[in-house]
Amino acid sequence: MAIQTNATIQATPRFQMLRSDQIHAIARAAFDIMGKVGFRMLHPGARDLLKKAGAIVKDDRVKVPEFIVTGCLATAPKGWTLYSRSGERALEVTGRNSYFGTSTASPNTKDALTGEYHPTTVEDLSRAARIADALANIDWVMPMGSCQDVPANAADLHEFFATATNTTKPIVFLNYTPRGTELVYEMAAEIAGGLEALQERPFLVLYPESISPLLFPEEVVARMFVAADLWMPQMMGPTIQPGATGPITLAGGVAQGLAESLMGLVICQLRKPGCPVGLGCNIGVLDMRRGLLGVGAPEISLGLAIQAEVAQHFGLPTWGLAGATDAKVLDAQAGAEAAFNLLAQGQAGLNLIHDVGYMDMGMACAVEQLVMGDEVIGMVKRYLRGVQVSADTLALEIIAKVGPGGNYLQEMHTCQHFRSELWQPELFTRESYGNWMNTGAKDTEARVREKIMRLLETHQAPPLPDKIRQSLTAIIARGEKELA
């Protein structure tokens, strides 16, 4: 076979589980759930929209025929661009592009400096955002925890402030009230230079979560409508626990989760046709022995890969959960669970993969887990980049030049390619045993903690102008009064 010297082939590893008929079967099951089982829809305005569109509405129960769903799928954008805080293109959330982000919403934090567990504070979130901003393989940031040291109804305002003032990377955020959602967008508009500038170059994504199985609370829908009305991107986030909030079988759980996510998309498209909505879903594993939710199990990646393949079939952005662990300390379990799910979901082509940094079954956010996850993601990204096959990379001339018994260390071809071809660890050791002993015999946890200290001493995101910070502080103060 002749080699075309002008041809370059990029071979990348991909994971695909479902055949086209299986994708069709899961989509059909989701449509069936929507049309025959239906949902409890507690938002009156959403029920009115659905009824006008042709849905069957009785009290708060709503059944949605397939023609409504397919019509809404047709109007939903097939991807979006996310920008940095400073307005530069950052993430193309479409196709099989995978981007990795932090954990969020935990009531507890494993302290970045001491390793001790304590209730999450605003300072924890500020510190975590600074670290995430410095990590090369963390592509976007969520507030790493739910603040316990500020008024609960306005905690989302403090969480957004702590995050947005300490990173320039795109942000995905949770909100606790519809008014809080409006105020966060007001803060984001101040940062972007006005609402139109924010809409033109969005740097944040709303993450609303309905309640499984098949329940849409009024406040959750109201938050969805805030984002839809502003044409801001949002990622649906129902959470299926097989055997608890969904069928124990993964296929059935994914079908239910897909139906719930599609329902979120439908009501947003009926509200504002063309608004950007991602078809996200979480799979959590309920440990049947202990009755606790796990975040490190392999079934998570199986379920998310299945759900993503259906969402990709519809052409919509997807949502992952990886880099998390059920472990309490930075040990072998923490590394194994994080690495397995990060690689599996990267191969599945999920778009926004969140929760790098979760520990203790999602009950604590940990910067040390985030930093180790950043190292693993570096390996994953190198693996997913695959192998380039071209005349240059096949290196036939160099092989002939070196010949039998030679070596390639002095060749210019080696010098030109080794940095791009070979991944280099920063935390994981490749020293000889003697050198490792002579430099302190430090384990991974010790090296992670050293990196955290170094980044806190040396890294700071570009500060927001004082005028903008003052405006954000004023919005928070006003919001606390309104929401109290």
C-alpha positions as CSV (number, residue, x, y, z in Angstrom):
1,M,0.0,0.0,0.0
2,A,1.5,3.4,-1.0
3,I,1.8,6.1,1.6
4,Q,0.5,9.5,0.5
5,T,3.2,11.9,1.8
6,N,0.8,14.8,1.9
7,A,-1.8,13.0,4.0
8,T,-2.1,13.3,7.8
9,I,-4.5,11.0,9.8
10,Q,-5.3,11.8,13.4
11,A,-6.2,8.5,15.1
12,T,-8.0,9.1,18.4
13,P,-9.5,6.6,20.9
14,R,-13.3,6.6,21.1
15,F,-15.8,4.7,23.1
16,Q,-19.2,3.9,21.7
17,M,-21.5,1.4,23.5
18,L,-24.8,1.6,21.8
19,R,-25.8,0.5,18.3
20,S,-28.1,2.8,16.4
21,D,-31.1,0.6,17.2
22,Q,-30.3,0.7,20.9
23,I,-30.1,4.5,20.8
24,H,-33.4,4.5,19.1
25,A,-34.9,2.2,21.7
26,I,-33.8,4.4,24.6
27,A,-35.1,7.5,22.9
28,R,-38.4,5.8,22.2
29,A,-38.6,4.8,25.9
30,A,-38.0,8.4,26.9
31,F,-40.7,9.6,24.6
32,D,-43.0,7.0,26.0
33,I,-42.4,8.1,29.5
34,M,-43.1,11.7,28.6
35,G,-46.3,10.9,26.7
36,K,-47.8,8.1,28.8
37,V,-46.4,8.5,32.3
38,G,-45.9,12.2,32.4
39,F,-44.6,14.6,35.1
40,R,-45.8,16.5,38.1
41,M,-45.3,20.1,36.9
42,L,-45.7,22.5,39.8
43,H,-45.1,25.7,37.8
44,P,-48.5,27.1,36.6
45,G,-47.0,29.1,33.8
46,A,-45.2,26.0,32.5
47,R,-48.4,24.0,32.6
48,D,-50.1,26.7,30.5
49,L,-47.4,26.7,27.9
50,L,-47.5,22.9,27.7
51,K,-51.3,22.9,27.4
52,K,-51.3,25.5,24.6
53,A,-48.7,23.4,22.8
54,G,-51.0,20.3,22.9
55,A,-49.9,18.5,26.1
56,I,-52.5,16.7,28.2
57,V,-52.8,18.6,31.5
58,K,-54.8,17.5,34.5
59,D,-54.2,19.3,37.8
60,D,-50.4,19.4,38.1
61,R,-49.9,16.2,36.0
62,V,-48.7,16.8,32.5
63,K,-48.2,14.3,29.6
64,V,-46.2,15.5,26.6
65,P,-46.8,14.0,23.2
66,E,-43.8,13.2,21.0
67,F,-44.6,15.9,18.4
68,I,-44.1,18.6,21.0
69,V,-40.7,17.1,22.0
70,T,-39.5,16.7,18.4
71,G,-40.6,20.3,17.6
72,C,-38.6,21.6,20.6
73,L,-35.6,19.5,19.7
74,A,-35.6,21.2,16.3
75,T,-35.4,24.7,17.8
76,A,-32.7,24.0,20.4
77,P,-29.1,25.1,19.4
78,K,-26.8,22.1,18.7
79,G,-24.0,23.6,20.7
80,W,-22.7,26.9,22.2
81,T,-19.4,28.8,22.7
82,L,-18.4,29.7,26.2
83,Y,-16.1,32.6,26.8
84,S,-13.6,33.6,29.5
85,R,-14.5,36.3,32.0
86,S,-12.5,38.7,29.9
87,G,-14.5,37.8,26.7
88,E,-12.1,35.4,24.9
89,R,-13.4,32.2,23.3
90,A,-12.8,29.4,25.7
91,L,-14.9,26.3,25.2
92,E,-16.8,24.9,22.1
93,V,-19.5,23.0,23.8
94,T,-20.6,20.7,21.0
95,G,-20.0,17.3,19.4
96,R,-17.5,15.2,21.4
97,N,-15.4,18.0,22.8
98,S,-14.6,17.2,26.4
99,Y,-13.9,19.9,29.1
100,F,-13.3,19.2,32.7
101,G,-14.6,21.3,35.7
102,T,-14.7,21.4,39.5
103,S,-17.0,19.9,42.0
104,T,-19.7,22.0,43.7
105,A,-22.4,22.4,46.3
106,S,-21.0,20.3,49.2
107,P,-21.7,21.5,52.7
108,N,-18.2,20.5,53.8
109,T,-14.7,21.2,52.7
110,K,-11.5,19.2,53.1
111,D,-9.2,22.1,53.9
112,A,-6.6,22.7,51.2
113,L,-3.9,23.5,53.8
114,T,-4.6,21.2,56.8
115,G,-6.6,18.4,55.2
116,E,-9.2,18.6,58.0
117,Y,-13.0,18.6,57.3
118,H,-15.0,21.7,58.2
119,P,-18.2,23.4,57.0
120,T,-17.7,25.3,53.8
121,T,-16.9,29.0,53.9
122,V,-16.7,31.8,51.4
123,E,-12.9,31.8,51.9
124,D,-12.8,28.1,50.9
125,L,-14.5,28.9,47.6
126,S,-12.2,31.9,46.9
127,R,-9.1,29.7,47.6
128,A,-10.5,26.8,45.4
129,A,-11.3,29.2,42.5
130,R,-7.7,30.5,42.7
131,I,-6.3,27.0,42.5
132,A,-8.6,26.0,39.7
133,D,-7.7,29.1,37.8
134,A,-4.0,28.0,38.0
135,L,-4.5,24.4,36.9
136,A,-3.8,23.9,33.2
137,N,-6.2,21.0,32.7
138,I,-9.2,22.4,34.6
139,D,-11.2,24.1,31.8
140,W,-14.1,25.6,33.8
141,V,-15.1,26.2,37.4
142,M,-18.0,25.7,39.7
143,P,-18.3,27.3,43.2
144,M,-16.6,24.5,45.2
145,G,-19.2,24.1,47.9
146,S,-22.2,25.6,49.5
147,C,-21.2,28.4,51.9
148,Q,-22.3,27.8,55.5
149,D,-21.1,31.1,56.9
150,V,-23.5,33.5,55.0
151,P,-27.3,33.8,54.9
152,A,-28.6,30.7,53.3
153,N,-31.0,32.4,50.9
154,A,-28.3,34.6,49.5
155,A,-25.5,32.1,49.6
156,D,-25.5,31.7,45.8
157,L,-24.6,35.4,45.5
158,H,-21.5,35.0,47.7
159,E,-20.6,31.8,45.9
160,F,-20.6,33.5,42.5
161,F,-18.7,36.5,43.8
162,A,-16.0,34.3,45.4
163,T,-15.6,32.3,42.2
164,A,-15.9,35.1,39.6
165,T,-13.4,37.3,41.4
166,N,-10.8,34.5,41.5
167,T,-10.9,32.9,38.1
168,T,-11.2,34.0,34.5
169,K,-12.4,30.6,33.3
170,P,-16.0,29.9,32.3
171,I,-18.3,29.2,35.3
172,V,-21.2,26.8,35.8
173,F,-23.4,27.8,38.7
174,L,-26.2,26.6,40.9
175,N,-28.8,28.9,42.3
176,Y,-31.2,28.5,45.2
177,T,-34.0,31.0,44.2
178,P,-35.3,32.6,41.0
179,R,-34.5,36.1,42.3
180,G,-31.0,34.9,43.2
181,T,-30.6,33.7,39.7
182,E,-31.6,37.1,38.4
183,L,-29.1,38.8,40.7
184,V,-26.2,36.5,39.6
185,Y,-26.9,37.4,36.0
186,E,-27.0,41.1,37.0
187,M,-23.5,40.5,38.6
188,A,-22.3,38.7,35.5
189,A,-23.5,41.6,33.3
190,E,-21.5,44.0,35.4
191,I,-18.4,42.0,34.8
192,A,-19.1,41.5,31.1
193,G,-19.8,45.2,30.4
194,G,-23.6,45.0,30.2
195,L,-26.3,42.4,29.5
196,E,-25.9,42.6,25.7
197,A,-22.1,41.9,26.1
198,L,-22.9,39.0,28.4
199,Q,-25.4,37.5,25.9
200,E,-22.9,37.9,23.1
201,R,-20.1,36.3,25.0
202,P,-21.5,34.2,27.8
203,F,-19.1,33.0,30.4
204,L,-21.5,31.2,32.7
205,V,-24.0,28.4,32.5
206,L,-27.0,27.8,34.8
207,Y,-27.3,24.3,36.2
208,P,-31.0,23.7,37.3
209,E,-31.9,20.3,38.8
210,S,-35.4,18.9,38.7
211,I,-36.3,16.2,41.3
212,S,-36.3,12.6,40.2
213,P,-38.5,10.8,39.6
214,L,-40.4,13.1,37.2
215,L,-41.0,16.1,39.4
216,F,-40.5,19.8,38.4
217,P,-40.8,22.1,41.4
218,E,-42.1,25.7,40.7
219,E,-38.9,27.4,41.8
220,V,-36.7,25.1,39.7
221,V,-38.7,25.9,36.6
222,A,-38.7,29.6,37.4
223,R,-34.9,29.5,37.5
224,M,-34.9,27.8,34.1
225,F,-37.2,30.5,32.7
226,V,-34.8,33.3,34.0
227,A,-32.0,31.8,31.9
228,A,-34.2,31.1,28.9
229,D,-35.6,34.7,28.9
230,L,-32.0,36.0,28.9
231,W,-30.9,33.6,26.1
232,M,-28.2,32.3,28.5
233,P,-27.0,28.7,28.3
234,Q,-28.2,26.2,30.8
235,M,-27.5,22.5,31.4
236,M,-30.3,20.3,32.6
237,G,-29.3,18.2,35.7
238,P,-31.7,15.5,36.9
239,T,-30.0,12.9,39.1
240,I,-31.0,9.3,38.8
241,Q,-30.1,6.9,41.6
242,P,-30.8,3.4,40.1
243,G,-33.0,1.5,42.5
244,A,-34.0,4.6,44.5
245,T,-35.1,7.5,42.2
246,G,-35.0,5.5,39.0
247,P,-35.2,1.9,37.9
248,I,-32.3,-0.3,39.1
249,T,-31.4,-1.2,35.5
250,L,-29.2,1.3,33.8
251,A,-31.1,1.3,30.6
252,G,-34.3,2.1,32.4
253,G,-32.7,4.7,34.6
254,V,-31.1,6.5,31.7
255,A,-34.5,6.5,29.8
256,Q,-36.1,8.1,32.8
257,G,-33.3,10.6,33.2
258,L,-33.4,11.4,29.5
259,A,-37.1,12.0,29.7
260,E,-36.6,14.4,32.6
261,S,-33.9,16.3,30.8
262,L,-36.0,16.5,27.6
263,M,-38.8,17.9,29.7
264,G,-36.6,20.7,30.9
265,L,-35.6,21.4,27.3
266,V,-39.2,21.4,26.2
267,I,-40.4,23.9,28.7
268,C,-37.5,26.2,27.9
269,Q,-38.0,26.0,24.2
270,L,-41.7,26.7,24.6
271,R,-40.8,29.7,26.7
272,K,-38.1,31.0,24.3
273,P,-37.6,29.0,21.1
274,G,-34.0,28.8,20.3
275,C,-32.6,29.4,23.8
276,P,-29.5,27.3,24.5
277,V,-30.2,24.1,26.6
278,G,-27.9,21.1,27.2
279,L,-29.3,17.6,27.6
280,G,-27.6,16.8,30.9
281,C,-28.2,14.0,33.3
282,N,-26.5,12.6,36.4
283,I,-26.2,9.0,37.4
284,G,-25.5,8.4,41.1
285,V,-25.1,4.9,42.6
286,L,-27.0,4.1,45.7
287,D,-25.0,1.6,47.8
288,M,-27.6,-0.9,48.7
289,R,-25.7,-2.1,51.8
290,R,-25.4,1.4,53.3
291,G,-28.1,3.5,51.7
292,L,-25.6,6.1,50.7
293,L,-25.0,7.8,47.3
294,G,-21.6,7.0,45.7
295,V,-19.7,9.2,43.2
296,G,-16.9,6.8,42.3
297,A,-18.6,3.8,40.9
298,P,-18.1,2.5,37.3
299,E,-21.8,2.4,36.7
300,I,-21.8,6.2,36.7
301,S,-19.7,6.3,33.6
302,L,-21.7,3.5,31.9
303,G,-25.0,5.4,32.5
304,L,-23.6,8.7,31.4
305,A,-22.0,7.3,28.3
306,I,-25.4,5.8,27.3
307,Q,-27.2,9.0,28.0
308,A,-24.6,11.0,26.1
309,E,-24.9,8.8,23.0
310,V,-28.6,9.6,22.8
311,A,-28.0,13.3,23.4
312,Q,-25.3,13.3,20.8
313,H,-27.8,11.6,18.4
314,F,-30.0,14.7,19.0
315,G,-26.9,16.9,18.5
316,L,-27.2,18.4,22.0
317,P,-24.5,19.3,24.6
318,T,-23.9,16.7,27.3
319,W,-22.9,16.6,31.0
320,G,-20.6,14.3,32.9
321,L,-19.5,13.5,36.4
322,A,-15.9,12.4,37.0
323,G,-12.8,13.0,39.0
324,A,-14.7,12.4,42.1
325,T,-14.2,9.8,44.8
326,D,-16.0,8.2,47.8
327,A,-12.7,8.1,49.6
328,K,-12.1,10.3,52.7
329,V,-8.3,10.9,52.1
330,L,-6.1,11.2,49.1
331,D,-5.2,7.5,48.7
332,A,-5.2,4.8,46.1
333,Q,-9.0,4.6,46.1
334,A,-9.2,8.4,45.4
335,G,-6.8,8.1,42.5
336,A,-8.3,5.0,41.0
337,E,-11.9,6.2,41.1
338,A,-11.0,9.6,39.6
339,A,-8.9,8.2,36.9
340,F,-11.3,5.5,35.8
341,N,-14.3,7.8,35.3
342,L,-12.2,10.7,33.8
343,L,-10.9,8.4,31.1
344,A,-14.2,6.6,30.5
345,Q,-16.2,9.8,30.1
346,G,-13.5,11.5,28.0
347,Q,-13.6,8.5,25.6
348,A,-17.4,8.7,25.5
349,G,-17.1,12.3,24.4
350,L,-19.1,14.0,27.1
351,N,-18.9,17.8,26.9
352,L,-18.9,19.4,30.3
353,I,-17.5,16.9,32.8
354,H,-17.9,18.2,36.4
355,D,-17.2,17.3,40.0
356,V,-13.4,17.0,39.8
357,G,-12.6,17.4,43.5
358,Y,-15.5,15.6,45.2
359,M,-14.6,13.4,48.2
360,D,-16.6,11.5,50.8
361,M,-19.5,10.6,48.4
362,G,-19.9,14.2,47.3
363,M,-20.3,15.5,50.8
364,A,-17.0,17.4,50.7
365,C,-15.1,19.4,48.1
366,A,-11.4,19.0,48.3
367,V,-8.8,21.1,46.5
368,E,-6.3,18.3,46.9
369,Q,-8.5,15.9,45.0
370,L,-8.9,18.7,42.4
371,V,-5.1,19.1,42.0
372,M,-4.6,15.4,41.7
373,G,-7.5,15.2,39.2
374,D,-5.7,17.9,37.1
375,E,-2.7,15.6,36.8
376,V,-4.9,12.7,35.8
377,I,-6.8,14.9,33.3
378,G,-3.4,15.7,31.7
379,M,-2.9,12.0,31.1
380,V,-6.4,11.6,29.8
381,K,-6.1,14.6,27.4
382,R,-2.9,13.2,26.0
383,Y,-4.5,9.8,25.5
384,L,-7.6,11.3,23.8
385,R,-5.3,13.4,21.5
386,G,-4.3,10.0,20.0
387,V,-1.7,9.5,17.3
388,Q,-0.9,11.5,14.2
389,V,0.0,9.4,11.2
390,S,1.9,11.2,8.5
391,A,5.1,11.0,6.5
392,D,6.9,13.0,9.2
393,T,5.6,10.9,12.2
394,L,6.2,7.6,10.4
395,A,9.9,8.8,10.3
396,L,11.1,6.3,7.7
397,E,14.0,8.6,6.7
398,I,15.2,8.9,10.3
399,I,14.8,5.1,10.9
400,A,17.0,4.5,7.8
401,K,19.5,7.1,8.9
402,V,19.9,5.6,12.4
403,G,19.9,2.1,11.2
404,P,20.4,-1.1,13.2
405,G,22.1,-0.6,16.6
406,G,22.0,3.2,16.6
407,N,20.0,5.6,18.8
408,Y,17.7,8.5,18.3
409,L,18.7,10.8,21.2
410,Q,20.9,13.1,19.0
411,E,18.5,13.3,16.1
412,M,16.8,16.7,15.4
413,H,13.5,14.8,14.7
414,T,13.6,13.7,18.4
415,C,14.2,17.3,19.5
416,Q,11.4,18.6,17.4
417,H,8.8,16.1,18.6
418,F,9.4,14.9,22.1
419,R,7.7,17.7,24.0
420,S,4.4,17.3,22.0
421,E,4.6,13.5,21.8
422,L,5.4,12.6,25.4
423,W,3.3,13.7,28.3
424,Q,5.3,14.8,31.3
425,P,4.0,14.4,34.9
426,E,4.3,17.2,37.4
427,L,3.1,15.4,40.5
428,F,3.6,11.7,39.8
429,T,7.2,10.6,40.4
430,R,9.5,9.1,37.8
431,E,12.6,9.5,39.9
432,S,14.9,6.6,40.8
433,Y,14.3,5.2,44.2
434,G,17.5,6.6,45.5
435,N,16.7,10.2,44.3
436,W,13.2,9.8,45.7
437,M,14.5,8.9,49.1
438,N,17.1,11.7,49.1
439,T,14.5,14.3,48.3
440,G,12.2,13.4,51.2
441,A,10.5,10.2,50.1
442,K,7.3,12.3,49.5
443,D,4.1,10.5,48.6
444,T,1.4,11.9,46.3
445,E,-0.5,13.6,49.0
446,A,2.7,15.5,50.2
447,R,3.5,16.6,46.6
448,V,-0.1,17.7,46.1
449,R,0.0,19.8,49.2
450,E,3.3,21.4,48.2
451,K,1.7,22.3,44.8
452,I,-1.3,23.8,46.6
453,M,1.0,26.0,48.8
454,R,3.1,27.0,45.8
455,L,0.0,28.0,43.7
456,L,-1.5,30.0,46.6
457,E,1.8,31.9,47.0
458,T,2.3,32.6,43.3
459,H,-1.0,32.6,41.4
460,Q,-3.7,35.3,41.4
461,A,-6.3,35.7,38.6
462,P,-6.3,39.2,37.1
463,P,-8.3,41.3,39.5
464,L,-11.6,42.9,38.6
465,P,-11.6,46.7,38.6
466,D,-12.5,48.2,41.9
467,K,-15.6,49.8,40.4
468,I,-17.0,46.4,39.3
469,R,-16.1,44.8,42.6
470,Q,-18.0,47.6,44.4
471,S,-21.0,47.1,42.1
472,L,-21.0,43.4,42.8
473,T,-20.8,44.0,46.6
474,A,-23.8,46.4,46.3
475,I,-25.8,43.8,44.4
476,I,-25.0,41.2,47.1
477,A,-26.1,43.6,49.9
478,R,-29.3,44.4,48.1
479,G,-29.9,40.7,47.4
480,E,-29.5,39.8,51.1
481,K,-32.2,42.3,52.0
482,E,-34.6,41.1,49.3
483,L,-34.0,37.4,50.0
484,A,-34.0,37.4,53.8
